[in-house]
Amino acid sequence: MSVMTKISSRYGLLLGFCALICTIISTGVYSLTKNQIEEAMLAQQKDLLLQVVPQNYFDNDFVQSDLVPQTEQLQGIQKIYFARKAGQLTAYAYETTAPDGYSGNIRMLVGLTPSGEVLGVRVIEHHETPGLGDKIELRISNWILSFSNKWLKPDNLNDWAVKKDGGKFDQFSGATITPRAMVNQVRRSAQIMLDNSTLLQQMAAQEK
């Protein structure tokens, strides 16, 4: 075996040993921080849910009550959380997506009562233009609070549109597409939920 071959072999063993040590350290760090990461994510999830369904609406483990609907009737609803108080279904929080934002999908979380009151709406993810469409974020604008405590009823569906389309929701200066997509999807998704109240009651009963 030549000197160069011996040197190469030693470097190879050294690199392999270093890689092994790094793997062990990474695994150890992950094991130590895994619970902390999960707790932080759970806290963030709970905070977001409380922004759309206040604490006084439930006494169950709301964060752990989620179900992914596997039925065509609830197409467009990605996930549902069931709020119950004294055993009675009081509200839903559900994830839905507006497919027609200015820059693509807008994922949102909606709080809704079985009687049709929208308790709140928050954006989970979007790609809208900074300075224009990103006003759907609460940290930038209070616009999204305009959904809070609004009722969706058969006789006021026309109100659920931006003012440019004859509704009662403000659009943004120089940006109508983003708020239009949001308002339309909240209306569409809330109608889906309200039209399937019996099915949702059955799903909530199975979740207990």
Residue pairs with C-beta under 8 A, 6 or more apart in sequence:
42 63
45 63
46 62
46 63
48 109
48 122
48 124
49 62
49 63
49 81
49 93
49 109
51 120
51 122
51 138
52 93
52 109
52 110
52 111
52 119
52 120
52 121
52 122
53 62
53 81
53 83
53 91
53 92
53 93
53 111
53 119
53 120
54 119
57 83
57 85
57 90
57 91
57 119
58 83
58 84
58 85
58 90
58 91
59 84
59 85
59 86
60 82
60 83
60 84
60 85
62 81
62 82
62 83
62 93
63 81
65 81
65 82
65 83
65 84
65 207
66 79
66 80
66 81
67 79
67 80
67 82
67 203
67 207
68 78
68 79
68 80
69 77
69 79
69 80
69 203
71 199
73 192
73 195
73 196
73 199
74 80
74 192
74 193
74 196
74 199
75 192
76 96
76 97
76 188
76 189
76 192
77 94
77 95
77 96
77 189
77 192
77 193
78 94
78 95
78 96
78 97
78 107
79 94
79 95
80 92
80 93
80 94
80 95
80 200
80 203
81 92
81 93
81 94
82 89
82 92
82 203
82 204
82 207
83 89
83 90
83 91
83 92
83 93
84 90
84 204
89 114
89 200
89 201
89 204
90 113
90 114
91 111
91 112
91 113
91 114
91 119
92 111
92 112
92 113
92 114
92 193
92 200
93 109
93 110
93 111
93 112
94 109
94 110
94 112
94 189
94 193
95 107
95 108
95 109
95 110
95 124
96 107
96 108
96 110
96 185
96 186
96 189
97 105
97 106
97 107
97 108
97 185
98 105
98 106
98 108
98 181
98 182
98 184
98 185
99 105
99 181
99 185
100 177
100 180
100 181
100 184
101 126
101 127
101 128
101 133
101 177
101 178
101 181
101 182
102 128
102 129
102 132
102 133
102 175
102 177
102 178
102 181
103 126
103 127
103 128
103 129
103 133
104 127
105 125
105 126
105 127
106 123
106 125
106 126
106 128
106 136
106 178
106 181
106 182
106 185
107 123
107 124
107 125
107 126
108 121
108 122
108 123
108 124
108 182
108 185
108 186
109 121
109 122
109 123
109 124
110 118
110 120
110 121
110 147
110 186
110 189
110 190
111 118
111 119
111 120
111 121
112 118
112 119
112 190
112 193
112 194
113 119
114 194
114 197
114 200
116 151
116 152
116 153
116 190
116 194
117 149
117 150
117 151
117 152
118 147
118 148
118 149
118 150
118 151
118 152
118 186
118 190
119 148
119 149
120 145
120 147
120 148
121 144
121 147
121 148
121 182
121 186
122 138
122 144
123 136
123 137
123 138
123 144
123 182
126 133
126 134
126 136
126 137
128 134
128 136
128 178
129 175
129 178
132 172
132 174
132 175
132 178
133 172
133 175
133 177
133 178
134 140
135 141
135 143
135 172
135 175
135 178
135 179
136 143
136 144
136 178
136 179
136 182
137 144
138 144
138 145
143 170
143 172
143 179
144 182
146 169
146 170
147 186
152 160
152 187
152 190
152 191
152 194
157 187
157 191
158 166
158 167
159 167
159 168
160 167
160 168
160 169
160 183
160 184
160 186
160 187
161 167
161 168
161 169
161 180
161 183
161 184
161 187
162 169
162 170
162 171
162 176
162 179
162 180
162 183
163 169
163 170
163 171
164 171
164 176
164 180
165 180
167 183
169 179
169 183
170 179
171 179
171 180
172 178
172 179
193 200
